[in-house]
Amino acid sequence: MFDKDYKITGKHANYWKDLCDLAGNVPDRDQHANFKIFRAYVDAYVTCPIIGFVYNRKGQIDNSVQGDAGMLAAAVIKHAQELKYVYQIIMLLDSDSEPDSDKRVYRAFNFSEETEKGRALVAENMAIFNSYFLGGLEVLHEEFVDACLDRDAYLQKMYTFSKQFYDSQDGSALEAAINEILNK
């Protein structure tokens, strides 16, 4: 888990490129200035699943347009601890894909791929994680690429989005939900 290359194709690959500040990532469209909000692909891979989860947005690979983007294993491995942490949070809190809290705890902390059952569980969980990643890409693309036509709009959107995200987080409710899971 989080120890090999990661690659996606299609629309979401283009979204990933649009959101990341990497050499050669020139947008195909001239309709916007394409303001970047991530320094590297891995930064988006750590953040977007959280955005997707918070906005209750899952995505599926859409190959209706051409595009590919990815990260080498070295970049993924370097950030494996951060990625596992985000993965665990999502597995613990995603009651839509698993209503049973005991099973959510099990899937959040079981990384064993030594058995067929373990590999199947990790693959299923990674599919959930990656669908939230794609959903987060969609949210951020809509907010920062599609909606920001100039620097002023970008700065306003960054402020508004950050404030709305911060204001929407109910720290006491999150703490209560985590404590409920841990005290079972």
FENUR-V981867 format. One record per residue. N is the residue number from 1. RES is the residue in three letters. OMEGA is omega in whole degrees, -180 to 180 (none if undefined). Layout:
n=N res=RES omega=OMEGA
n=N res=RES omega=OMEGA
This chain:
n=1 res=MET omega=-178
n=2 res=PHE omega=-180
n=3 res=ASP omega=179
n=4 res=LYS omega=178
n=5 res=ASP omega=176
n=6 res=TYR omega=-176
n=7 res=LYS omega=173
n=8 res=ILE omega=-179
n=9 res=THR omega=173
n=10 res=GLY omega=-175
n=11 res=LYS omega=-176
n=12 res=HIS omega=175
n=13 res=ALA omega=178
n=14 res=ASN omega=176
n=15 res=TYR omega=-179
n=16 res=TRP omega=178
n=17 res=LYS omega=-179
n=18 res=ASP omega=-175
n=19 res=LEU omega=-174
n=20 res=CYS omega=-178
n=21 res=ASP omega=179
n=22 res=LEU omega=179
n=23 res=ALA omega=178
n=24 res=GLY omega=180
n=25 res=ASN omega=178
n=26 res=VAL omega=-177
n=27 res=PRO omega=177
n=28 res=ASP omega=-176
n=29 res=ARG omega=177
n=30 res=ASP omega=-174
n=31 res=GLN omega=-179
n=32 res=HIS omega=-180
n=33 res=ALA omega=176
n=34 res=ASN omega=180
n=35 res=PHE omega=-177
n=36 res=LYS omega=178
n=37 res=ILE omega=177
n=38 res=PHE omega=179
n=39 res=ARG omega=-176
n=40 res=ALA omega=178
n=41 res=TYR omega=-176
n=42 res=VAL omega=177
n=43 res=ASP omega=177
n=44 res=ALA omega=-179
n=45 res=TYR omega=177
n=46 res=VAL omega=-172
n=47 res=THR omega=-172
n=48 res=CYS omega=177
n=49 res=PRO omega=178
n=50 res=ILE omega=179
n=51 res=ILE omega=179
n=52 res=GLY omega=-180
n=53 res=PHE omega=-178
n=54 res=VAL omega=180
n=55 res=TYR omega=-180
n=56 res=ASN omega=-175
n=57 res=ARG omega=173
n=58 res=LYS omega=178
n=59 res=GLY omega=175
n=60 res=GLN omega=180
n=61 res=ILE omega=-179
n=62 res=ASP omega=-178
n=63 res=ASN omega=178
n=64 res=SER omega=173
n=65 res=VAL omega=180
n=66 res=GLN omega=176
n=67 res=GLY omega=172
n=68 res=ASP omega=179
n=69 res=ALA omega=179
n=70 res=GLY omega=179
n=71 res=MET omega=174
n=72 res=LEU omega=-179
n=73 res=ALA omega=-178
n=74 res=ALA omega=179
n=75 res=ALA omega=179
n=76 res=VAL omega=-179
n=77 res=ILE omega=-179
n=78 res=LYS omega=-178
n=79 res=HIS omega=-176
n=80 res=ALA omega=-179
n=81 res=GLN omega=177
n=82 res=GLU omega=-179
n=83 res=LEU omega=178
n=84 res=LYS omega=179
n=85 res=TYR omega=178
n=86 res=VAL omega=177
n=87 res=TYR omega=-178
n=88 res=GLN omega=178
n=89 res=ILE omega=-179
n=90 res=ILE omega=179
n=91 res=MET omega=179
n=92 res=LEU omega=-172
n=93 res=LEU omega=-175
n=94 res=ASP omega=-180
n=95 res=SER omega=177
n=96 res=ASP omega=-179
n=97 res=SER omega=177
n=98 res=GLU omega=-178
n=99 res=PRO omega=-177
n=100 res=ASP omega=-176
n=101 res=SER omega=178
n=102 res=ASP omega=178
n=103 res=LYS omega=177
n=104 res=ARG omega=177
n=105 res=VAL omega=-180
n=106 res=TYR omega=-177
n=107 res=ARG omega=180
n=108 res=ALA omega=-174
n=109 res=PHE omega=178
n=110 res=ASN omega=-180
n=111 res=PHE omega=-174
n=112 res=SER omega=176
n=113 res=GLU omega=-177
n=114 res=GLU omega=179
n=115 res=THR omega=177
n=116 res=GLU omega=179
n=117 res=LYS omega=179
n=118 res=GLY omega=178
n=119 res=ARG omega=-180
n=120 res=ALA omega=179
n=121 res=LEU omega=179
n=122 res=VAL omega=179
n=123 res=ALA omega=178
n=124 res=GLU omega=-180
n=125 res=ASN omega=178
n=126 res=MET omega=177
n=127 res=ALA omega=177
n=128 res=ILE omega=179
n=129 res=PHE omega=-178
n=130 res=ASN omega=176
n=131 res=SER omega=174
n=132 res=TYR omega=175
n=133 res=PHE omega=180
n=134 res=LEU omega=177
n=135 res=GLY omega=177
n=136 res=GLY omega=175
n=137 res=LEU omega=-180
n=138 res=GLU omega=-179
n=139 res=VAL omega=-177
n=140 res=LEU omega=177
n=141 res=HIS omega=178
n=142 res=GLU omega=-176
n=143 res=GLU omega=-169
n=144 res=PHE omega=180
n=145 res=VAL omega=-178
n=146 res=ASP omega=-173
n=147 res=ALA omega=-176
n=148 res=CYS omega=-178
n=149 res=LEU omega=178
n=150 res=ASP omega=-176
n=151 res=ARG omega=180
n=152 res=ASP omega=178
n=153 res=ALA omega=179
n=154 res=TYR omega=-179
n=155 res=LEU omega=178
n=156 res=GLN omega=-180
n=157 res=LYS omega=179
n=158 res=MET omega=179
n=159 res=TYR omega=-177
n=160 res=THR omega=-178
n=161 res=PHE omega=-179
n=162 res=SER omega=-180
n=163 res=LYS omega=179
n=164 res=GLN omega=180
n=165 res=PHE omega=179
n=166 res=TYR omega=-178
n=167 res=ASP omega=-178
n=168 res=SER omega=-178
n=169 res=GLN omega=177
n=170 res=ASP omega=-176
n=171 res=GLY omega=-179
n=172 res=SER omega=178
n=173 res=ALA omega=178
n=174 res=LEU omega=179
n=175 res=GLU omega=179
n=176 res=ALA omega=179
n=177 res=ALA omega=179
n=178 res=ILE omega=179
n=179 res=ASN omega=178
n=180 res=GLU omega=178
n=181 res=ILE omega=-176
n=182 res=LEU omega=-176
n=183 res=ASN omega=179
n=184 res=LYS omega=none
